[in-house]
Amino acid sequence: MEYTDLYINGQWCKGADGARFDVLNPATEKVLASVASAEIADADAALDAAEAAMADWAARSPRERSEVLRKAWELMTSRLDEFAHLITLENGKARADAIGEATYAAEFFRWFAEEAVRADGLITHAPSSGARIMVQHKPAGLAVLVTPWNYPAAMGTRKIAPALAAGCAVIIKPASETPLTMLALMPLLEEAGVPPGLVNVLPSKRTGALVDHMLHDPRVRVVSFTGSTGVGRKLLHSAADQVLKPAMELGGNAPLLVFEDADLDAAVEGTMLAKMRNLGEACTAANRIYVHENVAGEFTRRLSDAMAALKVGDGTDPSVDVGPLVNADTRDKVAAFVADAVAKGAQVETGGQIPEGTGFFYPPTVLSNVPETADCVHDEIFGPVAAIQTFTDQDDVIARANDTEYGLVAYVFSEDMKRALQVCERLDYGMVGLNRGLVSDPAAPFGGTKQSGLGREGGHEGMLEFMETQYISASW
């Protein structure tokens, strides 16, 4: 691997004490690369570089920043195959999934290139005093970005692009399972015209100490995190000490509702997308599948046939549909969810057994008759397991769908649009997929309610997470 060191101030660095850690290929369990592990001194160097770079970047015109982001989109789009291959190697996802992620990741550069010139303010009269109210949006300051392993490219670009559009400098800490993709993105950003120090990348095995140190530096004003709700709570505690702006995209427990009048072909196709995109290793993955009793048998048969037809193997093989899970712990947790559900009365329709051999593989699995007491109903499966329950009453299924601390995304399938929209409005989720299994889009505000997070990524809102609103009162 070509890029395996820290990236600070536009330079590749071995790190303060030379520490390194291994990155594994989850399909072969072999070492892909040895990567530099950042320490506190490296974080300080990155903060110094970011502070120096941001002064010039924030002063540039929105159009200048926009052109750099547009160039980054063009360059990444021309190299999708390279990034997809690297994503597959370190994350395990199949080639088609990896191409999809690389394309999605690049699109954030294009979207925020367009948003960079649209940080609109306003001028109006104060009704009582007659003074002018002038409102503008300014760069918030240095941003610390912490990204997960499930989308090694997209979770980084979804944060980097709006931060740069807003005029901020960033330090990004990628997941230790998948740091290679983010490191490989840095030469591309250099080529696009991103100045040294504006984007710094700090892989590390000491994530907690490193991030906590940066969040207590007074120069940092924003923390953006994607990951589990448990880790998000800890980061919010650290952010509170400096009263940082938090952007938190946390866990999910997505319900998927299939009503008796649903188009079953569309419902199965949408469920496959909502469940199996990224092998189910996504906070947006359908976790609880509620199917009306009148169509449950036919839906389960069709979904089981579609899941059983998927080819499992090393994702570098273009014919493979399903690669390995990211590590042994994730695979074993998925297997434990299935064993628990079966012990409590669920029936395995397809899959359900860890295959022999190397690699962290788990087959596409469908469980029917899943009881409410099963662990997988109350926690994220984060794997290729579709857990089906049935319902007959609309009010009851809405109550069951909302009965969780999470509120990221839900899915509804029904041909009765009046009823479907009424159901969508009653679901306590930040996003709803109506008759489709994909909600993620750079042009849309991505985020949840309750303990699924704070703030939004994507859309116009995504850039405002990295800006502060300033009001000027004037008379003339």
C-alpha positions in Angstrom: 0.0 0.0 0.0 1.4 3.4 -1.0 -0.1 5.7 1.6 0.2 4.3 5.1 1.6 7.2 7.2 0.0 10.1 8.9 -1.0 13.1 6.7 -0.2 16.4 8.5 0.2 19.8 6.8 0.4 18.2 3.4 3.2 15.9 4.4 3.4 12.1 5.1 4.7 11.5 8.6 5.8 8.4 10.6 4.3 9.8 13.8 5.7 11.0 17.0 6.9 7.7 18.4 6.8 5.5 15.2 4.0 3.3 16.4 2.1 1.3 13.8 -0.9 -1.1 13.6 -2.0 -3.7 11.1 -5.0 -3.4 8.8 -6.5 -6.8 7.8 -8.3 -8.0 4.7 -11.5 -9.4 6.1 -11.9 -11.9 3.2 -8.4 -13.5 3.8 -7.6 -12.5 7.4 -4.2 -11.5 6.0 -2.4 -8.2 6.8 -3.0 -5.6 4.1 -0.7 -2.9 5.4 1.0 -1.5 8.5 -0.3 2.0 9.2 1.2 4.8 11.4 -0.6 5.3 14.7 -1.0 8.9 15.8 -0.2 10.1 19.3 -1.0 13.3 21.2 2.0 15.2 19.7 0.7 14.3 16.2 -2.7 15.7 17.0 -1.1 19.0 18.2 0.9 19.2 15.0 -2.3 18.7 13.0 -4.1 21.3 15.0 -1.3 23.8 14.4 -1.4 23.1 10.6 -5.1 23.4 10.4 -5.2 26.7 12.3 -2.6 28.2 10.0 -4.3 26.9 6.8 -7.8 28.0 7.8 -7.1 31.7 7.9 -6.4 31.8 4.2 -9.0 29.3 3.2 -11.8 31.1 5.1 -10.8 34.4 3.4 -11.2 32.9 -0.1 -14.3 33.6 -2.0 -17.0 31.0 -2.0 -16.4 30.5 -5.8 -12.8 29.7 -5.2 -13.6 27.1 -2.6 -16.4 25.8 -4.9 -14.0 25.2 -7.8 -11.6 23.2 -5.6 -14.4 20.9 -4.5 -15.7 20.6 -8.1 -12.2 19.5 -9.2 -12.1 16.9 -6.4 -15.4 15.5 -7.7 -14.0 15.3 -11.2 -10.8 13.6 -10.1 -12.5 11.1 -7.8 -15.1 10.2 -10.5 -12.3 9.4 -12.9 -10.7 7.0 -10.4 -13.8 5.2 -9.0 -12.3 1.8 -9.8 -9.1 2.5 -7.8 -11.1 3.6 -4.8 -13.6 0.8 -5.0 -10.8 -1.8 -5.1 -9.2 -0.3 -2.0 -12.6 -0.2 -0.2 -13.2 -3.9 -0.9 -9.7 -4.8 0.3 -10.0 -3.2 3.7 -13.7 -3.3 4.3 -14.7 -6.5 2.5 -17.8 -5.3 0.6 -18.5 -6.7 -2.8 -17.3 -4.8 -5.9 -20.7 -3.5 -6.9 -21.3 -2.2 -3.4 -17.8 -0.6 -3.4 -18.4 1.1 -6.7 -21.7 2.4 -5.3 -19.9 3.8 -2.3 -17.1 5.4 -4.3 -19.7 7.1 -6.6 -21.7 8.3 -3.6 -18.6 9.6 -1.8 -17.5 11.6 -4.9 -20.9 13.1 -5.2 -20.5 15.0 -1.9 -17.7 17.0 -3.5 -20.0 18.0 -6.4 -23.0 18.8 -4.2 -21.1 21.0 -1.7 -19.2 22.6 -4.6 -22.7 23.9 -5.5 -23.7 24.7 -1.9 -20.4 26.6 -1.2 -21.8 29.6 -3.1 -25.2 29.5 -1.3 -24.6 30.4 2.3 -27.4 32.9 2.0 -28.0 35.5 4.7 -30.7 38.2 4.9 -31.4 41.9 5.5 -34.7 42.9 7.0 -36.3 45.6 9.2 -36.8 45.0 12.9 -40.6 45.5 13.3 -40.4 47.5 16.6 -37.1 49.5 16.3 -36.8 50.0 12.6 -33.2 48.9 12.7 -31.8 46.7 10.0 -31.3 43.0 10.9 -28.4 41.7 9.0 -27.7 37.9 9.2 -24.8 36.1 7.7 -23.1 32.7 8.1 -19.4 32.4 8.9 -17.0 29.4 9.2 -17.3 28.0 12.7 -13.7 27.0 13.1 -11.5 23.9 13.2 -13.5 20.7 12.9 -12.6 17.2 14.2 -14.1 14.5 12.1 -14.4 10.9 13.4 -15.6 8.3 10.9 -16.6 4.6 11.0 -15.4 1.6 9.1 -18.5 0.7 7.2 -18.2 3.4 4.6 -14.4 4.2 4.4 -14.8 6.8 1.7 -18.3 8.2 1.9 -18.4 8.9 5.7 -15.2 11.0 5.2 -16.3 13.0 2.1 -19.7 13.6 3.7 -17.9 15.6 6.4 -14.9 17.0 4.6 -16.8 18.5 1.6 -19.3 20.6 3.7 -16.5 21.7 6.1 -14.4 22.9 3.2 -17.4 24.5 1.5 -18.1 26.4 4.8 -14.4 27.6 5.0 -13.2 25.3 7.8 -10.1 23.3 8.2 -10.4 19.7 9.4 -8.6 16.8 11.2 -10.1 13.5 10.4 -9.6 10.4 12.5 -10.7 7.3 10.3 -11.6 4.0 11.8 -8.6 1.8 12.5 -10.2 -1.1 10.6 -10.3 1.0 7.4 -7.9 3.9 7.3 -6.4 3.2 3.8 -9.1 4.7 1.7 -9.1 8.1 3.5 -5.3 8.2 3.3 -5.4 7.5 -0.5 -7.8 10.4 -0.9 -5.3 13.0 0.2 -3.1 13.1 -3.0 -6.3 13.6 -4.9 -7.3 16.6 -2.7 -3.8 18.0 -3.2 -4.2 17.7 -7.0 -7.6 19.4 -6.7 -6.0 22.4 -5.0 -6.7 21.8 -1.3 -3.8 23.7 0.4 -1.5 22.0 2.9 -2.8 21.8 6.4 -6.5 22.2 5.5 -7.2 18.5 5.7 -5.2 16.3 8.0 -5.6 12.5 8.6 -4.7 10.8 11.8 -5.2 7.0 11.9 -4.6 5.8 15.4 -5.2 2.8 17.8 -5.6 5.3 20.6 -8.8 6.8 19.3 -10.4 7.8 22.7 -7.3 9.6 24.1 -6.5 11.3 20.8 -10.0 12.6 20.1 -10.6 13.7 23.6 -7.3 15.7 23.6 -8.4 17.5 20.4 -11.9 18.2 21.7 -10.3 20.0 24.7 -8.2 22.2 22.5 -9.8 25.7 22.4 -9.1 26.1 18.7 -11.5 23.3 17.9 -15.1 24.5 17.4 -16.9 21.5 15.7 -17.0 17.8 16.3 -18.6 15.6 13.6 -19.0 11.9 14.4 -20.6 8.9 12.8 -20.8 5.7 14.8 -22.5 4.1 17.7 -24.8 5.9 20.2 -22.6 4.7 23.1 -19.4 6.4 21.7 -21.5 9.4 20.6 -22.6 10.0 24.2 -19.0 10.0 25.4 -18.0 12.5 22.7 -20.9 14.7 23.6 -19.6 14.7 27.2 -16.1 15.8 26.0 -17.7 18.4 23.6 -19.6 19.9 26.5 -16.4 21.0 28.2 -15.6 23.4 25.4 -19.3 23.9 24.3 -18.5 22.6 20.8 -20.9 22.4 17.9 -21.8 18.7 17.7 -22.9 16.9 14.6 -23.7 13.3 15.6 -25.0 10.6 13.3 -25.5 7.7 15.6 -27.0 4.2 15.8 -30.3 3.0 14.3 -32.9 0.2 14.6 -34.8 0.7 11.4 -38.3 -0.7 11.0 -39.6 -1.7 7.6 -43.4 -1.9 7.3 -45.0 -3.9 4.4 -48.8 -3.4 4.3 -51.3 -5.8 2.7 -51.7 -3.6 -0.3 -48.0 -3.2 -1.1 -46.6 -4.1 -4.5 -44.7 -7.2 -3.3 -42.2 -7.1 -6.1 -41.3 -3.5 -5.1 -41.4 -4.4 -1.4 -39.0 -7.3 -1.8 -36.7 -5.3 -4.0 -36.7 -2.4 -1.5 -36.2 -4.7 1.4 -33.1 -6.3 -0.3 -31.7 -2.8 -0.8 -32.5 -1.6 2.7 -31.2 -4.9 4.3 -28.3 -5.9 2.1 -26.7 -2.7 1.0 -23.3 -2.8 2.5 -24.1 -6.3 3.7 -26.4 -4.8 6.4 -23.4 -3.1 8.0 -25.2 0.3 8.0 -27.1 2.3 10.5 -29.8 2.7 7.8 -30.2 -1.1 7.4 -33.7 -2.5 7.9 -33.5 -4.2 11.3 -37.1 -5.1 12.1 -39.3 -6.2 9.2 -43.0 -6.0 9.9 -45.2 -7.7 7.3 -49.0 -7.8 7.3 -50.2 -11.2 8.1 -52.2 -11.5 4.8 -49.0 -11.3 2.7 -46.4 -12.5 5.2 -46.1 -16.0 3.7 -45.6 -14.8 0.1 -43.3 -12.0 1.1 -41.1 -14.3 3.2 -40.9 -16.9 0.3 -39.9 -14.2 -2.2 -37.4 -12.6 0.1 -35.8 -15.9 1.0 -35.4 -16.9 -2.6 -33.7 -13.5 -3.4 -31.4 -13.8 -0.4 -30.5 -17.4 -1.1 -29.6 -16.5 -4.7 -26.8 -14.1 -3.6 -23.2 -15.4 -4.1 -21.0 -15.1 -1.1 -17.2 -14.8 -1.5 -14.2 -12.5 -1.7 -15.5 -9.1 -2.9 -12.7 -8.6 -5.4 -14.4 -11.3 -7.6 -16.8 -9.3 -9.7 -19.3 -12.1 -9.7 -19.6 -12.0 -5.9 -22.7 -10.3 -4.4 -21.9 -10.6 -0.7 -18.4 -10.2 0.8 -17.3 -10.8 4.4 -18.2 -8.8 7.5 -15.5 -6.4 8.6 -14.0 -8.5 11.5 -14.6 -11.6 13.6 -16.4 -9.7 16.4 -19.0 -8.3 14.0 -19.5 -11.8 12.5 -19.8 -13.5 15.9 -22.3 -10.9 17.1 -24.5 -11.5 14.0 -24.3 -15.3 14.6 -25.3 -14.7 18.3 -28.3 -12.7 17.3 -29.5 -15.6 15.0 -28.9 -18.2 17.7 -30.8 -16.2 20.2 -33.8 -15.7 17.9 -33.9 -19.3 17.0 -33.7 -20.4 20.6 -36.7 -18.1 21.3 -38.8 -19.6 18.5 -37.8 -18.0 15.2 -37.5 -20.1 12.1 -34.5 -20.1 9.7 -35.8 -19.8 6.1 -32.3 -19.5 4.5 -28.7 -19.1 5.8 -28.1 -19.1 9.5 -24.7 -20.8 9.7 -21.1 -19.5 9.7 -19.4 -21.2 6.7 -16.1 -23.1 7.2 -12.8 -21.6 6.1 -11.0 -18.3 6.4 -12.6 -14.9 6.2 -15.3 -13.2 8.3 -18.2 -14.5 6.2 -21.9 -14.9 7.2 -24.5 -15.9 4.7 -27.6 -13.9 3.8 -30.2 -15.1 6.3 -34.0 -14.8 6.7 -35.7 -15.5 10.0 -39.5 -15.7 10.2 -41.7 -15.7 13.3 -39.2 -13.6 15.2 -40.5 -13.0 18.7 -40.6 -9.6 20.3 -38.2 -10.9 23.0 -35.4 -11.7 20.5 -32.2 -9.6 21.0 -32.1 -8.6 17.4 -35.4 -6.7 17.7 -33.9 -4.4 20.3 -30.3 -3.9 19.0 -28.7 -3.3 15.6 -27.9 -6.5 13.8 -25.3 -4.9 11.5 -25.2 -7.9 9.3 -27.1 -9.8 6.5 -30.0 -11.0 8.6 -33.6 -10.2 7.8 -35.8 -10.6 10.9 -39.5 -10.9 10.0 -42.4 -10.3 12.3 -46.1 -10.0 11.4 -48.9 -7.5 12.2 -52.6 -7.0 11.5 -53.4 -3.6 13.0 -52.0 -0.3 11.7 -51.9 1.5 15.0 -50.2 -1.4 16.7 -47.4 -1.7 14.1 -46.7 2.0 14.3 -46.4 1.8 18.0 -44.1 -1.2 17.7 -42.0 0.6 15.1 -41.6 3.6 17.3 -40.8 1.6 20.5 -37.0 2.1 20.4 -34.6 4.8 21.7 -33.4 5.1 18.1 -35.0 7.3 15.4 -32.8 7.3 12.3 -34.8 5.8 9.4 -37.9 3.8 8.7 -39.3 2.2 5.5 -43.0 2.0 4.4 -44.4 -0.1 1.5 -48.0 0.5 0.6 -49.9 1.4 -2.7 -52.4 3.5 -0.7 -50.6 6.8 -0.8 -53.0 8.5 1.6 -52.5 5.8 4.2 -48.8 5.6 3.5 -48.1 9.3 4.1 -50.2 9.3 7.2 -48.1 6.4 8.5 -44.8 8.2 7.5 -45.9 11.3 9.5 -46.6 9.2 12.6 -43.2 7.4 12.6 -40.7 9.1 14.9 -37.8 9.0 12.6 -35.6 11.6 10.9 -35.9 9.9 7.5 -38.5 7.6 5.9 -38.2 5.6 2.7 -41.6 5.4 1.1 -41.8 2.5 -1.4 -38.0 2.6 -1.7 -35.2 1.0 0.2 -32.7 3.8 -0.2 -32.8 7.2 1.5 -29.2 8.4 1.4 -28.6 11.2 -1.0 -26.0 14.0 -0.8 -28.8 16.5 -1.7 -30.9 15.4 1.3 -30.6 16.2 5.0 -29.4 12.9 6.6 -30.0 12.4 10.3 -32.2 11.1 13.0 -34.3 11.8 16.1 -34.0 10.6 19.7 -30.7 8.9 20.3 -29.8 8.5 16.7 -28.1 11.8 16.7 -28.0 15.6 16.4 -27.8 17.7 13.3 -27.9 16.7 9.6 -25.4 15.8 7.0 -26.0 16.4 3.3 -28.4 18.9 1.8 -28.1 22.6 2.6 -28.2 21.8 6.3 -24.9 19.8 6.0 -22.9 22.9 5.3 -24.6 24.9 8.1 -23.3 22.4 10.7 -19.8 23.9 10.0 -21.0 27.6 10.2 -22.0 30.0 12.8 -24.8 32.5 12.3 -23.9 36.1 13.0 -26.4 38.9 13.4 -25.6 42.6 12.9 -28.0 45.3 14.0 -27.5 48.5 12.1 -29.3 51.7 11.2 -28.8 53.8 8.1 
